[in-house]
Amino acid sequence: MPELPEVEVVRQGLEKILEHHPKLEKVELKRSDLRGPIPAKKLSTLVGQKVLSVERRAKYLLIWTPKGAMLSHLGMTGTWRVAPPGDERLHDHIYLHFSGSLRLAYRDPRRFGCFDFVSDPASHPKLVELGPEPLGSDFTGESLWQSLRGKSVALKVAIMDQKVVVGVGNIYASEALFAAGIKPSLPASKLSRDRADILVREIRRILKESIEKGGSSISDFAQASGESGYFQNTFKVYDRDGEACVSCGTHLRAKVMGGRNTFWCSHCQK
């Protein structure tokens, strides 16, 4: 599933494609739902409006017009691409037609994504309970430490909670905890204030590095340009169970935590 860096890379790609603020001329739905219903009537109210910006909130993309936004979540296999006439593909579920003969296609073989209408992000049910952005100024060691007080779940599970901080998915939680030297099974409430600062610093650094490298392409992820990311070539622990730690040589370990595979070094992470 695309995580925050991958979604940010897609946002940047769409922003470049739509930088001249084309007018939305048609929302063409090839089906009425993805993971949930698609509100065709509400989306039709955006037809005739110019694109103002492309933003990201957590793992959601928002294509803004003066009358509201189109909200997109990529789910597990969703991708956006420029699709001129003749480039129709299996599992293309949405076509957005813009002025200047520009057409964007949303393709999603597993249909776990979503496509919705947003007028006010502060009240939209998919956005209203989200925590701080990990790359924003609201996410600090103090804010993380305060949000974890009283939480007995494993720290790795806690930092994947979208109410604690958004967008830190399975890959980047494992990588950040390794970089911070913290065992993923540590009860969240036992994270010290000082180590919270270190963890926030490493989460920020790793997410930024992944964005710079185009994200991680380990399944179906592709940028809006169709290119793959290559952050996966720098993984220190993720998906490396049994391999030697890059720092100490100890065989890395793996365990399911919170329903997700978790990877760590028993020597480097205390």
C-alpha positions as CSV (number, residue, x, y, z in Angstrom):
1,M,0.0,0.0,0.0
2,P,1.4,3.4,-0.9
3,E,2.5,5.3,2.3
4,L,3.0,9.0,2.8
5,P,6.2,9.4,0.6
6,E,4.6,7.6,-2.3
7,V,1.4,9.7,-2.0
8,E,3.5,12.9,-1.8
9,V,5.4,11.9,-4.9
10,V,2.1,11.4,-6.8
11,R,0.9,14.8,-5.5
12,Q,4.0,16.5,-6.8
13,G,3.6,14.7,-10.2
14,L,-0.1,15.8,-10.4
15,E,0.8,19.3,-9.3
16,K,3.3,19.6,-12.2
17,I,0.7,18.1,-14.7
18,L,-1.9,20.6,-13.5
19,E,0.3,23.6,-12.9
20,H,-1.3,25.7,-15.6
21,H,-4.7,25.4,-13.8
22,P,-6.7,23.7,-16.5
23,K,-10.5,23.7,-16.3
24,L,-12.3,20.4,-15.4
25,E,-14.6,19.6,-18.3
26,K,-15.9,16.1,-17.3
27,V,-15.7,13.5,-14.6
28,E,-16.1,10.1,-16.3
29,L,-16.9,7.3,-14.0
30,K,-16.5,3.8,-15.4
31,R,-18.1,2.4,-12.2
32,S,-20.2,3.8,-9.4
33,D,-17.9,2.7,-6.5
34,L,-14.4,1.8,-5.4
35,R,-14.1,0.8,-1.8
36,G,-17.2,2.9,-1.2
37,P,-19.7,4.8,-3.4
38,I,-18.5,7.6,-5.6
39,P,-20.7,10.7,-5.2
40,A,-21.2,11.4,-8.9
41,K,-23.7,14.3,-8.4
42,K,-21.5,16.2,-6.0
43,L,-18.5,15.7,-8.2
44,S,-20.4,17.0,-11.2
45,T,-20.7,20.4,-9.4
46,L,-17.0,20.9,-10.0
47,V,-17.3,20.6,-13.8
48,G,-16.4,24.0,-15.4
49,Q,-14.0,24.9,-12.5
50,K,-10.3,25.5,-12.8
51,V,-7.8,23.5,-10.7
52,L,-6.4,25.7,-8.0
53,S,-3.9,23.3,-6.3
54,V,-3.1,19.7,-5.5
55,E,-2.7,19.1,-1.8
56,R,-2.0,16.1,0.4
57,R,-3.5,15.3,3.8
58,A,-2.1,12.1,5.3
59,K,-2.4,9.6,2.5
60,Y,-5.3,11.5,0.7
61,L,-4.9,13.7,-2.4
62,L,-7.1,16.7,-2.8
63,I,-7.5,18.4,-6.2
64,W,-8.9,21.8,-5.3
65,T,-11.2,24.0,-7.4
66,P,-13.1,27.1,-6.2
67,K,-16.2,25.0,-5.4
68,G,-14.5,22.2,-3.6
69,A,-12.1,19.3,-4.1
70,M,-11.8,15.9,-5.5
71,L,-10.4,13.6,-2.8
72,S,-8.5,10.5,-3.8
73,H,-7.0,7.7,-1.8
74,L,-4.8,5.2,-3.7
75,G,-5.7,2.2,-1.6
76,M,-3.4,-0.7,-2.3
77,T,-3.0,-0.6,-6.1
78,G,-4.3,2.8,-7.2
79,T,-2.3,5.0,-9.7
80,W,-2.9,8.2,-11.6
81,R,-1.5,8.8,-15.0
82,V,-1.9,11.1,-18.1
83,A,-4.0,9.0,-20.5
84,P,-4.5,10.5,-24.0
85,P,-7.1,8.9,-26.2
86,G,-6.1,5.4,-27.1
87,D,-4.5,4.8,-23.7
88,E,-7.4,2.9,-22.1
89,R,-6.4,0.1,-19.8
90,L,-8.0,-2.7,-17.8
91,H,-9.1,-1.5,-14.4
92,D,-9.2,2.2,-15.4
93,H,-12.2,3.3,-13.2
94,I,-12.1,7.1,-13.5
95,Y,-11.2,9.6,-16.2
96,L,-10.9,13.3,-15.5
97,H,-11.1,15.4,-18.6
98,F,-9.5,18.9,-18.5
99,S,-9.2,21.7,-21.0
100,G,-6.3,21.5,-23.4
101,S,-7.2,17.8,-24.2
102,L,-5.7,16.7,-21.0
103,R,-7.1,13.4,-19.5
104,L,-6.1,11.8,-16.2
105,A,-6.9,8.2,-15.5
106,Y,-7.2,6.5,-12.2
107,R,-6.5,2.8,-12.4
108,D,-7.0,0.5,-9.4
109,P,-7.1,-3.3,-10.0
110,R,-8.1,-4.2,-6.4
111,R,-10.5,-1.2,-5.9
112,F,-9.4,-0.4,-2.3
113,G,-9.0,3.3,-3.1
114,C,-11.6,6.0,-2.8
115,F,-12.8,9.0,-4.8
116,D,-14.9,11.5,-3.0
117,F,-16.0,15.2,-2.8
118,V,-14.8,17.6,-0.2
119,S,-16.1,21.1,0.6
120,D,-14.6,21.5,4.1
121,P,-11.7,19.3,5.2
122,A,-12.3,20.1,8.8
123,S,-15.7,18.3,8.8
124,H,-15.1,15.6,6.2
125,P,-15.5,12.2,7.9
126,K,-12.3,10.8,6.3
127,L,-10.2,13.8,7.4
128,V,-11.6,15.1,10.6
129,E,-9.9,12.8,13.1
130,L,-6.4,12.7,11.5
131,G,-3.4,13.5,13.6
132,P,-0.5,15.9,12.8
133,E,1.5,15.7,9.6
134,P,4.9,14.2,10.3
135,L,6.7,16.8,8.2
136,G,4.7,19.7,9.7
137,S,5.6,21.9,12.6
138,D,2.9,20.4,14.8
139,F,4.7,17.1,15.0
140,T,7.4,17.4,17.7
141,G,9.0,15.2,20.3
142,E,6.8,16.8,22.9
143,S,3.6,16.2,21.0
144,L,4.5,12.6,20.3
145,W,5.4,11.9,23.9
146,Q,2.2,13.5,25.1
147,S,0.1,11.5,22.7
148,L,1.7,8.2,23.8
149,R,1.1,8.6,27.5
150,G,-1.2,5.9,28.8
151,K,-0.8,3.8,25.6
152,S,0.2,0.2,26.3
153,V,0.4,-1.0,22.7
154,A,3.8,-1.5,21.1
155,L,5.5,1.7,20.0
156,K,5.6,0.5,16.4
157,V,1.8,0.0,16.4
158,A,1.3,3.4,18.1
159,I,3.2,5.4,15.5
160,M,1.1,3.8,12.7
161,D,-2.1,5.1,14.4
162,Q,-3.4,7.9,12.2
163,K,-4.6,9.7,15.2
164,V,-1.1,9.9,16.7
165,V,0.6,10.9,13.5
166,V,-0.5,10.5,9.9
167,G,1.2,8.6,7.1
168,V,3.9,6.6,9.0
169,G,3.0,3.2,7.5
170,N,4.6,-0.1,8.0
171,I,7.8,0.4,6.0
172,Y,8.7,3.8,7.5
173,A,7.8,2.8,11.0
174,S,10.2,-0.1,10.9
175,E,13.0,2.0,9.3
176,A,12.6,5.0,11.6
177,L,12.7,2.8,14.8
178,F,15.8,1.2,13.5
179,A,17.4,4.5,12.8
180,A,16.4,5.7,16.3
181,G,17.8,2.6,18.0
182,I,14.4,1.8,19.6
183,K,12.9,-1.7,19.8
184,P,9.5,-1.7,18.1
185,S,7.8,-3.8,20.8
186,L,8.6,-1.1,23.5
187,P,5.3,-0.2,25.2
188,A,4.4,3.2,23.8
189,S,3.9,4.8,27.2
190,K,7.5,3.9,28.1
191,L,9.1,6.0,25.4
192,S,11.2,8.7,27.1
193,R,10.9,12.3,26.3
194,D,14.4,12.4,25.0
195,R,14.0,9.4,22.8
196,A,10.7,10.9,21.4
197,D,12.8,13.8,20.1
198,I,15.1,11.2,18.4
199,L,12.3,9.3,16.9
200,V,10.6,12.4,15.5
201,R,13.9,13.4,13.9
202,E,14.4,10.0,12.3
203,I,10.8,9.8,11.0
204,R,11.2,13.2,9.4
205,R,14.6,12.3,7.9
206,I,13.5,9.0,6.4
207,L,10.2,10.3,5.0
208,K,12.1,13.2,3.3
209,E,14.7,10.8,2.0
210,S,12.1,8.5,0.5
211,I,10.3,11.4,-1.2
212,E,13.6,12.5,-2.7
213,K,14.1,9.0,-4.1
214,G,10.6,8.8,-5.5
215,G,9.1,6.6,-2.8
216,S,9.3,2.8,-2.4
217,S,8.2,0.6,-5.3
218,I,7.7,-2.8,-3.8
219,S,4.3,-3.8,-5.3
220,D,2.1,-1.8,-7.7
221,F,3.3,1.7,-6.8
222,A,4.2,4.1,-9.7
223,Q,4.5,7.8,-9.9
224,A,2.1,9.9,-12.0
225,S,4.8,9.8,-14.7
226,G,4.8,6.0,-14.7
227,E,8.3,5.8,-13.1
228,S,9.1,3.6,-10.1
229,G,10.6,4.9,-6.9
230,Y,13.9,3.5,-5.6
231,F,13.9,4.1,-1.8
232,Q,13.5,0.3,-1.4
233,N,17.1,-0.1,-2.4
234,T,18.1,1.6,0.9
235,F,16.0,-0.4,3.3
236,K,18.0,-1.2,6.5
237,V,15.5,-3.6,8.1
238,Y,12.2,-3.8,6.2
239,D,11.6,-7.1,4.5
240,R,15.1,-8.3,5.5
241,D,14.3,-11.0,8.0
242,G,17.3,-13.3,8.6
243,E,19.7,-11.1,6.8
244,A,22.7,-9.4,8.4
245,C,22.2,-6.0,10.1
246,V,24.0,-3.3,8.1
247,S,25.4,-1.9,11.3
248,C,26.4,-4.8,13.5
249,G,26.0,-8.0,11.4
250,T,23.4,-9.6,13.7
251,H,20.7,-11.5,11.9
252,L,17.6,-9.3,11.7
253,R,14.3,-10.5,13.2
254,A,10.7,-10.3,12.2
255,K,7.4,-10.6,14.0
256,V,3.8,-9.6,13.3
257,M,2.7,-6.6,15.4
258,G,-0.7,-5.1,15.1
259,G,-1.4,-7.3,12.1
260,R,1.7,-6.1,10.2
261,N,5.2,-7.7,9.7
262,T,7.7,-5.8,11.7
263,F,11.5,-6.0,11.3
264,W,14.3,-5.0,13.7
265,C,17.8,-5.7,14.9
266,S,17.9,-7.2,18.4
267,H,21.4,-5.7,19.0
268,C,21.0,-2.2,17.7
269,Q,17.4,-1.6,18.9
270,K,17.0,-1.6,22.7
